[in-house]
Amino acid sequence: MRILVLDDCEALRTTVADILKSFDHHVDSTGEAKEYDFIFVDYKMPVNDGIWFMKNAKLPRRTRVILMTAFVDNEVISEMFKLGAVGYLIKPFDSKELLRHIDFHSGSQQTPAP
């Protein structure tokens, strides 16, 4: 799968990308949304937050967005769902949780257990 990880923390982007790549996913961690199966987006970033991204990104209908956040707020999560997010991960999360989201939201159970 093609996956974009969008987060202001380079260390987290690298960690998430490394996990996903180890399971044979194609991963980018750039700020440009192209044709991806999944986009993992942080809510709270210095300039534009995840809600801004969801309002402004022109995403293909098949692209699934999952919020990654340490900022747990029901209004934020609700707004992200209204804007098209399909799930969320609370930071910190582990590789199993990350991969469960991909399996669940892709409708496949292809990711092997770590």
Secondary structure as UniProt FT lines:
FT   STRAND          2..6
FT   HELIX           10..21
FT   TURN            22..24
FT   STRAND          26..28
FT   STRAND          38..42
FT   HELIX           50..56
FT   TURN            61..62
FT   STRAND          64..69
FT   HELIX           74..82
FT   TURN            83..84
FT   STRAND          85..90
FT   HELIX           95..106
//
